[in-house]
Amino acid sequence: MTREQLLGQLAPVHASRHNHVGEQQIRLTTPLDRLDRLPRILGGHHLVAERAELRELISIAPYAVVAFWITPYIPDSPADPVWIEAKPEDGNIVLRWRPNAEPFFYSYEVYLIAAGEPDRLVSPMPLRSAMWIDTAPPPGMRKYAVRAVTASGIKSNLVTSDPVMVPDRR
């Protein structure tokens, strides 16, 4: 799916405000004919479809700001990342891989591998760049894994790096 096809699935969102004493109510309305893959939960609010429209009524305090990010659900899996390198550099381990080009790409997850399995997530969320630096890791052998995640939460396969030796800093 191209970026233009993905953006073509988005429909305009119309917002109207209803003022009440001490609070505002905002009604968001958008046609559903092109958002048929939209997840039914958004930011903790359940979305209700009425007559081929998405309608949501929320109450907010005066001067509060509300932002809605509406992303169509796309079940396609992202491509597995392709490692470029994992190497020690100035006491750190620099990890680099080829960036994903899918328009529905959202983030990467980088894991430390222990006993051949992902031990723990070590990267921040979201991680948008195809590079991450493990700062000041302890000396010894390290191995990492990376995977891509779409805006719909679909994850690619974990792809492991070659083992990399962290030198003793003495």
N, CA, C and O of each residue as an XYZ file, in Angstrom:
680
protein
N       0.839     -1.167      0.000
C       0.000      0.000      0.000
C       0.888      1.236      0.000
O       1.798      1.344      0.822
N       0.636      2.162     -0.907
C       1.439      3.379     -0.978
C       0.962      4.379      0.062
O      -0.125      4.247      0.625
N       1.794      5.380      0.303
C       1.432      6.440      1.245
C       0.157      7.149      0.786
O      -0.700      7.476      1.607
N       0.028      7.388     -0.522
C      -1.152      8.060     -1.061
C      -2.413      7.216     -0.838
O      -3.471      7.755     -0.512
N      -2.301      5.889     -1.014
C      -3.455      5.020     -0.774
C      -3.838      5.040      0.702
O      -5.021      5.063      1.042
N      -2.834      5.030      1.574
C      -3.106      5.070      3.004
C      -3.785      6.379      3.385
O      -4.795      6.377      4.089
N      -3.233      7.494      2.919
C      -3.824      8.793      3.242
C      -5.209      8.938      2.620
O      -6.056      9.651      3.157
N      -5.446      8.275      1.502
C      -6.754      8.315      0.861
C      -7.824      7.639      1.691
O      -9.013      7.866      1.463
N      -7.429      6.808      2.657
C      -8.397      6.147      3.520
C      -8.877      7.066      4.636
O      -9.905      6.802      5.259
N      -8.147      8.135      4.890
C      -8.528      9.034      5.968
C      -9.678      9.928      5.521
O      -9.726     10.351      4.366
N     -10.583     10.209      6.412
C     -11.708     11.086      6.126
C     -11.608     12.297      7.047
O     -10.991     12.220      8.109
N     -12.210     13.410      6.645
C     -12.132     14.590      7.506
C     -12.874     14.366      8.816
O     -13.886     13.666      8.858
N     -12.364     14.962      9.871
C     -13.010     14.907     11.181
C     -13.548     16.300     11.467
O     -12.800     17.277     11.419
N     -14.828     16.399     11.762
C     -15.456     17.674     12.075
C     -15.673     17.727     13.573
O     -16.159     16.764     14.166
N     -15.317     18.847     14.192
C     -15.506     19.006     15.631
C     -16.437     20.178     15.876
O     -16.307     21.225     15.242
N     -17.366     20.005     16.788
C     -18.227     21.104     17.208
C     -18.219     21.145     18.719
O     -18.119     20.106     19.373
N     -18.325     22.346     19.282
C     -18.270     22.501     20.732
C     -19.641     22.875     21.274
O     -20.400     23.618     20.651
N     -19.932     22.346     22.434
C     -21.147     22.672     23.162
C     -20.702     23.164     24.533
O     -20.180     22.388     25.333
N     -20.907     24.455     24.809
C     -20.447     25.019     26.078
C     -21.461     24.772     27.184
O     -22.664     24.961     27.003
N     -20.964     24.356     28.301
C     -21.745     24.198     29.518
C     -20.978     24.915     30.618
O     -19.785     25.180     30.472
N     -21.641     25.226     31.698
C     -20.977     25.910     32.795
C     -19.869     25.006     33.337
O     -20.131     23.883     33.768
N     -18.632     25.501     33.312
C     -17.512     24.775     33.894
C     -16.905     23.688     33.026
O     -15.871     23.130     33.392
N     -17.510     23.367     31.890
C     -16.927     22.342     31.028
C     -17.346     22.578     29.584
O     -18.270     23.341     29.301
N     -16.650     21.912     28.691
C     -17.001     21.937     27.277
C     -17.253     20.519     26.833
O     -16.608     19.588     27.315
N     -18.174     20.347     25.928
C     -18.364     19.049     25.312
C     -18.011     19.207     23.838
O     -18.417     20.174     23.193
N     -17.265     18.268     23.321
C     -16.842     18.302     21.926
C     -17.389     17.072     21.237
O     -17.213     15.952     21.715
N     -18.057     17.281     20.107
C     -18.574     16.169     19.324
C     -17.696     16.035     18.084
O     -17.578     16.969     17.291
N     -17.087     14.876     17.929
C     -16.272     14.577     16.753
C     -17.107     13.716     15.815
O     -17.705     12.724     16.233
N     -17.142     14.101     14.554
C     -17.933     13.361     13.577
C     -17.106     13.171     12.309
O     -16.490     14.118     11.820
N     -17.090     11.955     11.779
C     -16.408     11.681     10.523
C     -17.131     10.550      9.807
O     -17.633      9.637     10.462
N     -17.198     10.587      8.480
C     -17.836      9.478      7.757
C     -17.053      8.190      7.948
O     -15.823      8.214      7.979
N     -17.746      7.067      8.076
C     -17.092      5.780      8.270
C     -16.911      4.996      6.978
O     -16.281      3.939      6.989
N     -17.442      5.482      5.881
C     -17.363      4.695      4.652
C     -15.924      4.408      4.246
O     -15.667      3.382      3.617
N     -14.970      5.285      4.586
C     -13.574      5.061      4.234
C     -12.729      4.707      5.450
O     -11.520      4.511      5.320
N     -13.336      4.621      6.623
C     -12.596      4.268      7.829
C     -13.103      2.955      8.398
O     -13.186      2.798      9.616
N     -13.448      2.002      7.523
C     -14.015      0.743      7.983
C     -13.033     -0.084      8.794
O     -13.446     -1.011      9.490
N     -11.737      0.229      8.721
C     -10.750     -0.530      9.495
C     -10.363      0.175     10.790
O      -9.453     -0.274     11.486
N     -11.038      1.268     11.121
C     -10.697      2.039     12.311
C     -10.921      1.219     13.575
O     -11.991      0.634     13.739
N      -9.940      1.160     14.473
C     -10.160      0.435     15.721
C     -11.319      1.067     16.496
O     -11.562      2.269     16.388
N     -12.012      0.270     17.256
C     -13.193      0.746     17.964
C     -12.880      1.354     19.327
O     -13.793      1.775     20.036
N     -11.614      1.404     19.699
C     -11.249      2.063     20.951
C     -10.171      3.079     20.628
O      -9.199      2.760     19.942
N     -10.334      4.301     21.119
C      -9.385      5.368     20.837
C      -9.111      6.121     22.128
O     -10.016      6.735     22.694
N      -7.874      6.079     22.595
C      -7.504      6.822     23.788
C      -8.343      6.480     25.003
O      -8.599      7.345     25.841
N      -8.771      5.243     25.111
C      -9.578      4.847     26.246
C     -11.063      5.120     26.065
O     -11.875      4.688     26.883
N     -11.434      5.841     24.988
C     -12.841      6.123     24.716
C     -13.357      5.140     23.688
O     -12.717      4.927     22.659
N     -14.502      4.540     23.950
C     -15.116      3.650     22.968
C     -15.804      4.497     21.906
O     -16.486      5.470     22.226
N     -15.628      4.132     20.677
C     -16.228      4.865     19.573
C     -17.511      4.177     19.145
O     -17.581      2.949     19.100
N     -18.512      4.961     18.835
C     -19.815      4.422     18.475
C     -20.128      4.842     17.047
O     -20.059      6.024     16.711
N     -20.474      3.868     16.207
C     -20.851      4.169     14.830
C     -22.366      4.369     14.764
O     -23.132      3.506     15.193
N     -22.790      5.508     14.227
C     -24.210      5.802     14.045
C     -24.411      6.244     12.601
O     -23.763      7.185     12.142
N     -25.289      5.585     11.898
C     -25.637      5.969     10.521
C     -24.401      6.273      9.675
O     -24.308      7.342      9.073
N     -23.465      5.347      9.630
C     -22.247      5.460      8.822
C     -21.397      6.662      9.204
O     -20.677      7.211      8.369
N     -21.479      7.067     10.455
C     -20.609      8.120     10.960
C     -20.008      7.671     12.281
O     -20.615      6.908     13.032
N     -18.820      8.150     12.545
C     -18.178      7.937     13.828
C     -18.539      9.136     14.685
O     -18.305     10.276     14.283
N     -19.107      8.899     15.861
C     -19.481      9.999     16.758
C     -18.906      9.736     18.138
O     -18.992      8.623     18.657
N     -18.328     10.755     18.718
C     -17.771     10.652     20.067
C     -18.028     11.962     20.778
O     -17.718     13.022     20.236
N     -18.580     11.920     21.963
C     -18.839     13.099     22.769
C     -17.986     12.987     24.026
O     -18.099     12.021     24.780
N     -17.129     13.985     24.246
C     -16.267     13.976     25.421
C     -16.444     15.287     26.175
O     -16.795     16.304     25.577
N     -16.209     15.272     27.461
C     -16.275     16.476     28.294
C     -14.873     16.807     28.762
O     -14.119     15.934     29.190
N     -14.535     18.092     28.672
C     -13.216     18.540     29.104
C     -13.367     19.802     29.945
O     -14.370     20.508     29.841
N     -12.379     20.081     30.769
C     -12.367     21.284     31.597
C     -12.108     22.503     30.716
O     -11.560     22.374     29.622
N     -12.502     23.687     31.191
C     -12.211     24.901     30.418
C     -10.715     25.036     30.143
O      -9.889     24.731     31.004
N     -10.377     25.487     28.959
C      -9.007     25.728     28.500
C      -8.170     24.455     28.359
O      -6.959     24.537     28.156
N      -8.784     23.308     28.462
C      -8.056     22.056     28.271
C      -7.867     21.813     26.777
O      -8.611     22.343     25.952
N      -6.881     21.021     26.446
C      -6.587     20.684     25.057
C      -6.778     19.185     24.876
O      -6.335     18.390     25.705
N      -7.435     18.805     23.798
C      -7.651     17.402     23.477
C      -7.108     17.150     22.082
O      -7.379     17.917     21.158
N      -6.349     16.086     21.928
C      -5.831     15.705     20.615
C      -6.248     14.269     20.329
O      -6.074     13.388     21.170
N      -6.790     14.040     19.162
C      -7.169     12.697     18.729
C      -6.282     12.314     17.556
O      -6.101     13.096     16.623
N      -5.733     11.117     17.606
C      -4.946     10.587     16.505
C      -5.741      9.417     15.962
O      -5.866      8.382     16.616
N      -6.273      9.581     14.777
C      -7.083      8.535     14.164
C      -6.245      7.853     13.105
O      -5.812      8.480     12.138
N      -6.019      6.556     13.294
C      -5.196      5.770     12.391
C      -6.016      4.598     11.870
O      -6.551      3.823     12.664
N      -6.125      4.455     10.567
C      -6.840      3.273     10.062
C      -6.096      2.001     10.437
O      -4.865      1.980     10.427
N      -6.823      0.943     10.768
C      -6.211     -0.337     11.091
C      -5.792     -1.020      9.802
O      -6.608     -1.229      8.903
N      -4.529     -1.363      9.720
C      -4.004     -2.065      8.549
C      -3.368     -3.349      9.060
O      -2.397     -3.290      9.814
N      -3.891     -4.509      8.668
C      -3.401     -5.776      9.216
C      -2.075     -6.252      8.620
O      -1.557     -7.285      9.042
N      -1.519     -5.530      7.658
C      -0.266     -5.941      7.026
C       0.887     -5.899      8.024
O       0.996     -4.976      8.831
N       1.738     -6.909      7.955
C       2.914     -6.972      8.810
C       4.042     -6.158      8.178
O       4.223     -6.206      6.962
N       4.810     -5.408      8.987
C       5.937     -4.674      8.404
C       7.062     -5.631      8.032
O       7.133     -6.750      8.540
N       7.930     -5.185      7.153
C       9.094     -5.988      6.773
C      10.015     -6.149      7.977
O      10.127     -5.255      8.816
N      10.672     -7.304      8.045
C      11.658     -7.523      9.105
C      12.836     -6.581      8.889
O      13.294     -6.425      7.757
N      13.339     -5.946      9.956
C      14.522     -5.094      9.791
C      15.723     -5.903      9.285
O      15.818     -7.105      9.532
N      16.616     -5.248      8.593
C      17.838     -5.868      8.074
C      19.017     -5.201      8.779
O      19.228     -3.994      8.662
N      19.785     -6.018      9.518
C      20.915     -5.482     10.273
C      21.987     -4.936      9.344
O      22.283     -5.514      8.298
N      22.556     -3.820      9.747
C      23.735     -3.287      9.080
C      24.949     -3.564      9.960
O      25.968     -4.067      9.488
N      24.825     -3.223     11.270
C      25.947     -3.490     12.170
C      25.543     -3.353     13.631
O      24.573     -2.677     13.971
N      26.297     -3.999     14.459
C      26.252     -3.846     15.917
C      27.718     -3.850     16.333
O      28.377     -4.889     16.300
N      28.224     -2.679     16.727
C      29.659     -2.609     17.014
C      29.953     -1.727     18.216
O      29.223     -0.774     18.488
N      31.044     -2.054     18.948
C      31.450     -1.201     20.065
C      32.066      0.092     19.535
O      32.798      0.103     18.545
N      31.742      1.175     20.233
C      32.281      2.474     19.831
C      32.333      3.382     21.059
O      31.290      3.741     21.604
N      33.529      3.753     21.495
C      33.723      4.650     22.640
C      33.007      4.170     23.902
O      32.401      4.981     24.603
N      33.061      2.891     24.204
C      32.447      2.349     25.405
C      30.951      2.063     25.277
O      30.328      1.607     26.236
N      30.377      2.322     24.123
C      28.961      2.064     23.865
C      28.835      0.988     22.794
O      29.819      0.635     22.143
N      27.628      0.471     22.612
C      27.355     -0.408     21.473
C      26.414      0.349     20.546
O      25.324      0.748     20.956
N      26.827      0.546     19.310
C      26.021      1.252     18.322
C      25.344      0.214     17.437
O      26.010     -0.608     16.807
N      24.020      0.260     17.395
C      23.219     -0.669     16.593
C      22.619      0.099     15.423
O      22.034      1.168     15.600
N      22.770     -0.460     14.222
C      22.217      0.167     13.015
C      21.563     -0.902     12.153
O      22.070     -2.017     12.030
N      20.436     -0.547     11.561
C      19.738     -1.441     10.636
C      19.106     -0.598      9.545
O      18.976      0.618      9.686
N      18.719     -1.240      8.470
C      18.101     -0.547      7.339
C      16.701     -0.075      7.745
O      15.927     -0.864      8.286
N      16.357      1.205      7.494
C      15.045      1.713      7.896
C      13.898      1.075      7.107
O      14.045      0.755      5.927
N      12.772      0.898      7.769
C      11.570      0.404      7.102
C      10.955      1.535      6.280
O      10.984      2.696      6.688
N      10.404      1.189      5.131
C       9.851      2.201      4.224
C       8.330      2.160      4.138
O       7.742      2.948      3.398
N       7.678      1.263      4.873
C       6.225      1.175      4.794
C       5.592      2.464      5.328
O       6.060      3.010      6.327
N       4.536      2.953      4.675
C       3.890      4.181      5.163
C       3.180      3.978      6.495
O       2.887      4.954      7.187
N       2.897      2.735      6.870
C       2.206      2.461      8.124
C       3.175      2.106      9.252
O       2.747      1.681     10.325
N       4.492      2.281      9.012
C       5.505      2.044     10.043
C       5.306      3.037     11.190
O       4.981      4.201     10.959
N       5.506      2.565     12.438
C       5.376      3.450     13.595
C       6.660      3.514     14.432
O       7.130      4.604     14.758
N       7.230      2.353     14.782
C       8.351      2.353     15.719
C       9.151      1.061     15.602
O       8.730      0.106     14.949
N      10.309      1.055     16.247
C      11.116     -0.151     16.401
C      11.152     -0.533     17.871
O      10.988      0.319     18.744
N      11.366     -1.804     18.142
C      11.621     -2.300     19.489
C      12.963     -3.005     19.472
O      13.194     -3.878     18.635
N      13.861     -2.633     20.396
C      15.176     -3.257     20.505
C      15.225     -4.020     21.823
O      14.939     -3.471     22.887
N      15.594     -5.298     21.732
C      15.663     -6.171     22.903
C      17.089     -6.628     23.123
O      17.857     -6.783     22.173
N      17.442     -6.845     24.384
C      18.681     -7.506     24.743
C      18.376     -9.001     24.761
O      17.364     -9.425     25.319
N      19.239     -9.786     24.159
C      19.042    -11.240     24.090
C      19.867    -11.898     25.199
O      21.055    -11.617     25.356
N      19.216    -12.775     25.962
C      19.894    -13.538     27.009
C      19.437    -14.983     26.887
O      18.238    -15.246     26.793
N      20.366    -15.911     26.888
C      20.075    -17.342     26.756
C      19.266    -17.628     25.494
O      18.400    -18.502     25.490
N      19.555    -16.876     24.408
C      18.910    -17.112     23.122
C      17.503    -16.564     22.981
O      16.877    -16.749     21.937
N      16.984    -15.890     24.009
C      15.614    -15.357     23.995
C      15.635    -13.855     24.302
O      16.551    -13.376     24.970
N      14.633    -13.109     23.820
C      14.553    -11.691     24.199
C      14.376    -11.575     25.710
O      13.430    -12.120     26.279
N      15.287    -10.867     26.345
C      15.275    -10.742     27.804
C      14.455     -9.542     28.247
O      13.584     -9.650     29.109
N      14.753     -8.380     27.635
C      14.018     -7.176     28.013
C      14.127     -6.126     26.909
O      15.105     -6.067     26.163
N      13.094     -5.307     26.839
C      13.076     -4.188     25.902
C      14.039     -3.135     26.427
O      13.926     -2.716     27.579
N      14.984     -2.699     25.599
C      15.979     -1.723     26.055
C      15.828     -0.373     25.370
O      16.448      0.600     25.801
N      15.034     -0.287     24.330
C      14.870      0.967     23.599
C      13.681      1.753     24.130
O      12.772      1.181     24.731
N      13.687      3.073     23.905
C      12.527      3.886     24.289
C      11.382      3.637     23.310
O      11.589      3.137     22.204
N      10.171      3.995     23.736
C       9.011      3.897     22.838
C       8.431      5.280     22.664
O       8.175      5.941     23.670
N       8.209      5.755     21.479
C       8.562      5.091     20.233
C      10.015      5.363     19.849
O      10.579      6.399     20.202
N      10.600      4.433     19.134
C      11.940      4.596     18.568
C      11.747      4.687     17.062
O      11.441      3.685     16.415
N      11.920      5.862     16.504
C      11.620      6.080     15.081
C      12.844      5.932     14.181
O      12.695      5.701     12.981
N      14.037      6.059     14.728
C      15.233      5.966     13.886
C      15.698      4.525     13.783
O      15.404      3.703     14.650
N      16.423      4.226     12.721
C      16.953      2.882     12.491
C      18.343      2.764     13.115
O      19.275      2.238     12.507
N      18.455      3.268     14.342
C      19.719      3.257     15.069
C      19.408      3.389     16.549
O      18.481      4.099     16.937
N      20.172      2.715     17.357
C      20.042      2.858     18.809
C      21.408      2.630     19.425
O      22.186      1.816     18.927
N      21.708      3.341     20.505
C      23.000      3.217     21.188
C      22.763      2.704     22.597
O      22.046      3.322     23.384
N      23.371      1.574     22.906
C      23.363      1.029     24.266
C      24.523      1.708     24.971
O      25.686      1.388     24.724
N      24.200      2.648     25.849
C      25.246      3.448     26.484
C      25.834      2.740     27.694
O      25.116      2.270     28.576
N      27.142      2.678     27.710
C      27.926      2.104     28.816
C      27.456      0.718     29.244
O      27.186      0.509     30.427
N      27.349     -0.238     28.317
C      26.970     -1.596     28.728
C      28.119     -2.253     29.491
O      29.275     -1.865     29.320
N      27.815     -3.240     30.327
C      28.884     -3.919     31.065
C      29.763     -4.732     30.114
O      29.295     -5.152     29.055
N      31.022     -4.959     30.471
C      31.909     -5.753     29.615
C      31.376     -7.168     29.421
O      30.723     -7.733     30.298
N      31.672     -7.720     28.256
C      31.247     -9.082     27.957
C      30.528     -9.165     26.624
O      30.401     -8.175     25.905
N      30.063    -10.361     26.309
C      29.380    -10.606     25.044
C      27.923    -10.139     25.143
O      27.249    -10.422     26.133
N      27.439     -9.429     24.126
C      26.053     -8.956     24.073
C      25.460     -9.317     22.721
O      26.165     -9.398     21.715
N      24.166     -9.530     22.718
C      23.446     -9.802     21.480
C      22.110     -9.073     21.576
O      21.506     -9.014     22.647
N      21.652     -8.519     20.459
C      20.434     -7.712     20.432
C      19.473     -8.248     19.378
O      19.860     -9.010     18.492
N      18.222     -7.839     19.492
C      17.214     -8.153     18.482
C      16.387     -6.894     18.248
O      16.178     -6.100     19.165
N      15.922     -6.719     17.028
C      15.102     -5.561     16.675
C      13.899     -6.035     15.870
O      13.985     -7.019     15.135
N      12.773     -5.329     16.013
C      11.615     -5.590     15.166
C      10.888     -4.276     14.918
O      10.987     -3.330     15.700
N      10.158     -4.242     13.813
C       9.366     -3.074     13.446
C       7.942     -3.259     13.956
O       7.448     -4.380     14.074
N       7.295     -2.138     14.257
C       5.911     -2.140     14.724
C       5.138     -1.114     13.899
O       5.621     -0.006     13.667
N       3.930     -1.489     13.456
C       3.101     -0.567     12.682
C       2.254      0.296     13.613
O       2.178      0.044     14.815
N       1.621      1.312     13.043
C       0.713      2.164     13.811
C      -0.483      1.369     14.315
O      -1.142      1.789     15.266
N      -0.776      0.233     13.700
C      -1.876     -0.633     14.141
C      -1.425     -1.639     15.198
O      -2.235     -2.433     15.678
N      -0.137     -1.615     15.568
C       0.377     -2.516     16.595
C       0.829     -3.871     16.067
O       1.154     -4.757     16.857
N       0.858     -4.054     14.740
C       1.316     -5.311     14.149
C       2.849     -5.306     14.183
O       3.478     -4.315     13.812
N       3.442     -6.417     14.629
C       4.897     -6.488     14.797
C       5.522     -7.435     13.781
O       4.945     -8.460     13.417
N       6.725     -7.059     13.332
C       7.488     -7.943     12.455
C       8.157     -9.016     13.306
O       8.033     -9.019     14.531
N       8.859     -9.912     12.653
C       9.655    -10.905     13.374
C      10.846    -10.216     14.028
O      11.352     -9.215     13.522
N      11.286    -10.762     15.157
C      12.523    -10.281     15.778
C      13.705    -10.762     14.946
O      13.764    -11.929     14.557
N      14.628     -9.877     14.681
C      15.831    -10.208     13.914
C      17.026     -9.956     14.831
O      17.197     -8.847     15.336
N      17.847    -10.971     15.047
C      18.953    -10.844     16.001
C      20.237    -10.375     15.321
O      20.497    -10.652     14.150
N      21.022     -9.656     16.112
C      22.322     -9.176     15.647
C      23.355    -10.273     15.807
O      23.106    -11.277     16.474
N      24.498    -10.084     15.205
C      25.640    -10.937     15.500
C      26.096    -10.597     16.920
O      25.883     -9.476     17.381
N      26.716    -11.546     17.615
C      27.231    -11.217     18.956
C      28.279    -10.103     18.852
O      29.041    -10.033     17.888
N      28.295     -9.256     19.845
C      29.284     -8.165     19.870
C      29.937     -8.160     21.249
O      29.263     -8.289     22.271
N      31.261     -8.008     21.260
C      32.025     -8.027     22.516
C      32.192     -6.601     23.017
O      32.695     -5.729     22.310
N      31.761     -6.386     24.250
C      31.949     -5.092     24.906
C      33.289     -5.171     25.632
O      33.450     -5.970     26.554
N      34.250     -4.346     25.218
C      35.566     -4.433     25.857
C      35.544     -3.902     27.282
O      34.709     -3.074     27.646
N      36.504     -4.409     28.094
C      36.674     -3.912     29.457
C      37.228     -2.491     29.352
O      38.144     -2.243     28.568
N      36.688     -1.566     30.125
C      37.077     -0.150     30.009
C      38.316      0.207     30.834
O      38.663      1.385     30.932
N      38.970     -0.752     31.410
C      40.169     -0.439     32.226
C      41.346     -0.115     31.399
O      42.418      0.167     31.934
